[in-house]
Amino acid sequence: MTRFVWAAAAAVSSVLLSFQASAQEMPTPSFPHPWQLGLQTPATTGAEMLVSFHTLLMWVITAISLFVLVLLLVCIFKFNEKANPIPAKWSHNTLLEIVWTAIPVLILVVIAVPSYRLLYYLDQTTEAEMTIKVTGNQWYWSYEYPDSEVSFDALALLPEEIDVTKGQYRLLETDEHVVLPVDTNIRLLFTATDVIHAWTIPAFAVKLDAMPGRTNETWVNVKVPGRYYGQCSELCGPDHSNMPIVVDAVSKEEYQKWIESKKQANAAKSTVKLAAQ
């Protein structure tokens, strides 16, 4: 039985290590991979904390599962009728009851403390350097940069518009990309015009509902430049699967150039509209 327990522990440890390795080795752009184990490579401080918490939980639940397995095997092999024909007569043990009450409480405390710390950390920041407002529509996303007076809609590319030779991915591409500067505290505000949506970027550890008549808030600070993919994670209608999100994290200099180009494009559109009127 001891060999069996050690073999089970070794197997679980190898699985846990594969979870960690897969998360660390995954390259950018960050998107789901076939046979992927574990979470996507974290690109923000919050995502790094979330991955660490996930790893802690994996060890805790693995230890609990192995402990219960050992108890079950002991009961099966040591206290069956053949090995123990004369059963014990006692039915109460005060010390044992204290132990099996206290240990779960301690385990819950070990889980709760970092959990609440992480929830508080991800909630909002008082040191935001810029703000982005995200609005969910049926079925696309609208983005506003109120600090720069830039706004646009991001529509999903149809399957026939996808060019795999350019590294594009089916159901994950949009005609417009959200551009964010790295090493910047960015406040994200979410709302919707019709039904509930959910703006989700796994690599950012962001998954927040966009609700009509309400504004939800979180924040990110992207540490790793690259392209990050996400999707709507709230069932919002027949085209729910056609609400992808593409975020390009770039240097602050590149971000400023993009903002200027967007302003010029918007000014040109306004001029054309006025001329048409």
Order of alpha helices (4+ residues) and beta strands (2+ residues): alpha-alpha-alpha-beta-beta-beta-beta-beta-beta-beta-beta-beta-beta-alpha
